[in-house]
């Protein structure tokens, strides 16, 4: 648990959800890339910047 959450279990659930969302995006992009769909994989990866902004400000 990040120190910024101060042991707050409810906020930690949101943090975990955000991390899972990042993992899912990366997994989806990896699958697309392995199938040769590089353009689609790049489009999916571009979502990471938005997720970073959203969750980083909330949980950092």
Buried (B, 14 or more C-beta within 10 A) or exposed (E): EEEEBEEEEEBBEBBEEBEEBBEEBBEBBEEBBEEEBEEBBEEBBEBBEEBEEEBEEEBE
